[in-house]
């Protein structure tokens, strides 16, 4: 995973000017975060996370840096990180009624990040199936994560489905 921090002009089309060189050089974008609250001199700090194929990494990064420089996009930093471990689970039961925010906070306290939630909501008090995509660092084992989920599910009378 590559995290690129840049400063973009606060003008229409500037974001596409950032994304285009990454995409054209084989990048797979995972997320973009604008820091509108930190605008200085009409420049917005933007973090973009993406992956590149290992076999073309050097050439692709060189091309991306060159193209961004030509577009006058100021690169603040480039961080090469370890890929987060991910797991997808489904919680079945009164997931919302049993305080889904508490569940998310408890996972976060164990360094487990809920990166995506999918649910079809009929009524808040109805039984539901909620799909969670969870990210966790190497310092957290999959067994520890499952154990934490099982504890939460037991306390909240939920059923855990996992692969």
Secondary structure, DSSP 8 states (H G I E B T S, - for coil): -EEEEEEEESSTTHHHHHHHHHHHTT-EEEEEEEEEEEEETTEEEEEEEEE--GGGHHHHHHHHHHHHHHTT-EEEEEEE----EEEEEEEEESTTTTTHHHHHHHHHHTTEEEEEEEE--S-TTS-EEEEEEEEE-TTS-HHHHHHHHHHHHHHHT-EEEE-
